[in-house]
Each structure stands twice: as C-alpha cells, then as structure tokens.
C-alpha cells in the first residue's frame, strides 16, 4: 500500500511520542505538535497494511453477526452471574464489578480485583461476554498475556482465535450501527 493510498486523520496533542490508533476502524495518527505524519506512516507502513486488512476481514465477518438487544439491567444480571461462576471455577475473588462506557476495550480487571465492564457489551452474545470475563479474571492468576495466560484461556475456550475475531467484528459492528463506542 502506497503512502498516498492510506486514509488517516491527524490529531495533534501535547504528547512526547507519536502513536497510531485504529479504535474506530479508521487510522488516527496522534502526533506531538509540529510533527509531520509522513515519517510515521512510512516507518509503520507494513503494520498499517496488516491492521487495515485485519479490520477489513473483521468487517466482512461482521456481516454474519447480529447484535443482541438487551438493556443494561439485563447485562448486569448476566455479568454478575457469569462473574460468580468463573470466580469459583478459577478460585479467584472479585472485589467489585463496575459498569461504564469504555472507548477502547471491552473490560478490565484492576490489581485491586475490581472488574470494569464496558456497557456496550449488552450487544454481545452471551458466549462472548463469558469469554471476556474469563479473560479478565484469568489476569488475577497471570497478569501478562504470556504462554501461561493463554494456556488458562484455552483450558475453557478451544476456539480463541475465532472468539477474538468475533470480538473485533462486533466492536466495529457496534461502532457503525450504534453510533460509536
């Protein structure tokens, strides 16, 4: 992909290091004031092309996805039930579960054992909600995404690659149909 074929938006901020983001499926360059995008685009052209192709595959896969229509109360009930079940299975304790709209991730688990759930998960099938919660609670056993961590995940989910692809597909589907994340 030639540089002139890459569509992107530039945002200048008071930051030290530039970064590339694909949060919405479109490329954003976050640059320090005064920096030109050309060098960053050239340096990361292969990564950008690979990511663009991945997103295109996800969007194609999202054609087969249907969004769930549940309210936040229903989401809370599902999440609390699944969290209790997985906590017991993994022999971990969750301090509190919080719900809020998050711009860049489905969920997170803090060192204080608090689980934060993106309210946009209300559109996901229950299997993906379970996968996300299991993933986050597995971090209470292994913090890093290393071999041990993925081993824990694969004990319960043999189809990790397909689940991850489905999460990306749903992320972009929700972003396009529900007015952004």
PEFEN-V423569 format. One record per residue. N is the residue number from 1. RES is the residue in one letter. SS is DSSP state (H for helix, E for strand, C for the rest). PHI is phi in whole degrees, 0 to 359 (* if undefined). PSI is psi in whole degrees, 0 to 359 (999 if undefined). Layout:
N:RES:SS:PHI:PSI  N:RES:SS:PHI:PSI
This chain:
1:X:C:*:123  2:X:C:285:153  3:X:H:305:320  4:X:H:290:346  5:X:H:271:354  6:X:C:272:117  7:X:C:273:134  8:X:E:202:164  9:X:E:239:140  10:X:E:253:134  11:X:E:234:128  12:X:E:262:134  13:X:E:220:166  14:X:C:278:75  15:X:C:232:164  16:X:C:271:318  17:X:C:242:140  18:X:C:286:159  19:X:E:210:159  20:X:E:248:138  21:X:E:225:145  22:X:C:234:38  23:X:C:303:320  24:X:C:260:1  25:X:C:102:345  26:X:C:254:147  27:X:E:285:129  28:X:E:239:133  29:X:E:256:120  30:X:E:258:112  31:X:E:239:150  32:X:E:294:150  33:X:C:307:135  34:X:C:89:351  35:X:C:273:140  36:X:C:268:146  37:X:H:285:338  38:X:H:306:312  39:X:H:296:318  40:X:H:295:318  41:X:H:296:317  42:X:H:296:315  43:X:H:298:324  44:X:C:248:22  45:X:H:305:314  46:X:H:298:315  47:X:H:297:317  48:X:H:298:314  49:X:H:298:315  50:X:H:299:315  51:X:H:294:318  52:X:H:299:317  53:X:H:295:320  54:X:H:298:314  55:X:H:296:320  56:X:H:299:317  57:X:H:297:320  58:X:H:296:316  59:X:H:296:322  60:X:H:296:317  61:X:H:294:331  62:X:H:289:347  63:X:H:301:330  64:X:H:270:353  65:X:C:272:143  66:X:C:238:136  67:X:C:280:140  68:X:C:286:152  69:X:C:241:87  70:X:C:233:157  71:X:C:269:176  72:X:H:291:330  73:X:H:297:316  74:X:H:296:320  75:X:H:300:314  76:X:H:301:317  77:X:H:297:314  78:X:H:298:312  79:X:H:298:315  80:X:H:296:320  81:X:H:297:310  82:X:H:295:319  83:X:H:299:316  84:X:H:299:316  85:X:H:296:313  86:X:H:290:322  87:X:H:303:317  88:X:H:293:314  89:X:H:301:318  90:X:H:271:354  91:X:C:58:48  92:X:C:235:158  93:X:C:247:134  94:X:C:258:131  95:X:C:288:295  96:X:C:219:157  97:X:E:243:125  98:X:E:247:153  99:X:E:233:129  100:X:E:199:160  101:X:C:285:129  102:X:C:239:141  103:X:C:274:337  104:X:C:233:354  105:X:C:209:162  106:X:C:282:325  107:X:E:194:169  108:X:E:209:158  109:X:E:229:121  110:X:C:275:163  111:X:C:300:339  112:X:C:275:9  113:X:C:68:29  114:X:C:265:132  115:X:E:258:124  116:X:E:248:127  117:X:E:249:132  118:X:E:288:124  119:X:H:297:344  120:X:H:290:350  121:X:H:295:347  122:X:H:299:341  123:X:H:270:354  124:X:C:272:152  125:X:C:293:154  126:X:H:302:325  127:X:H:301:320  128:X:H:287:325  129:X:H:298:315  130:X:H:300:316  131:X:H:299:315  132:X:H:297:314  133:X:H:295:317  134:X:H:300:315  135:X:H:303:311  136:X:H:294:317  137:X:H:289:334  138:X:H:297:334  139:X:C:293:343  140:X:C:286:343  141:X:C:262:315  142:X:C:225:114  143:X:C:291:322  144:X:C:268:158  145:X:C:276:64  146:X:C:255:187  147:X:H:300:318  148:X:H:298:316  149:X:H:300:309  150:X:H:293:332  151:X:H:297:318  152:X:H:299:316  153:X:H:297:315  154:X:H:287:346  155:X:H:297:327  156:X:H:255:329  157:X:C:235:106  158:X:C:281:341  159:X:C:253:46  160:X:H:304:314  161:X:H:299:317  162:X:H:291:324  163:X:H:294:317  164:X:H:297:317  165:X:H:297:319  166:X:H:295:323  167:X:H:297:315  168:X:H:297:316  169:X:H:301:315  170:X:H:293:323  171:X:H:303:310  172:X:H:288:327  173:X:H:295:313  174:X:H:297:317  175:X:H:301:320  176:X:H:279:326  177:X:H:265:335  178:X:C:248:17  179:X:C:77:30  180:X:C:99:160  181:X:C:245:999
